[in-house]
Amino acid sequence: MAKPKDNPNYKVIADNRRARFDYAIEDDLEVGIILQGSEVKSLRENSANITECYAAVEDGELWLVNSYIAPYNRAMFPHEERRRRKLLVSRKELAKLWNETQRKGMTLVPLVLYFNHKGMAKMKIGIAKGKKIHDKRETEAKRDWGRQKQRLLKNAG
């Protein structure tokens, strides 16, 4: 996700780089996230961790489970660090996500947590299928070959 050059509001808070290694991402979707005031303040100055969390469709709603937002020291009403947070999607998108997760091996993986150009907290989630060990090796071999090919082209030219 490229950062717009002239936009002071855009800021990536947390990136789940491990997700692309562990999962084959079929599709991604931008969703809103419901946060408390101290969580927003904490995200603006501290950091968050989305590597161990996942999204789930439960009772007709989309939830983010086990995400970590650091506590905000100056908060009058502090937040719980690992609480379940509701994600905002349209009914049509929710139905699509629910259908996708009912298929064998599909899951909803958070990819990026960021503030968009309007300063609103957004999350990009991916509809993903878990990779087996041989798939991970194949991905790593392709990446290594790409690097080696670039080196050979650079040295030849």
Secondary structure, 3 states (H helix, E strand, C coil): CCCCCCCCCCEEEEECHHHHHHEEEEEEEEEEECCCHHHHHHHHHCCEECCCCEEEEECCEEEEECCEECCCCCCCCCCCCCCCEEEECCHHHHHHHHHHHHCCCEEEEEEEEEECCCCCEEEEEEEEEECCHHHHHHHHHHHHHHHHHHHHHHHHC
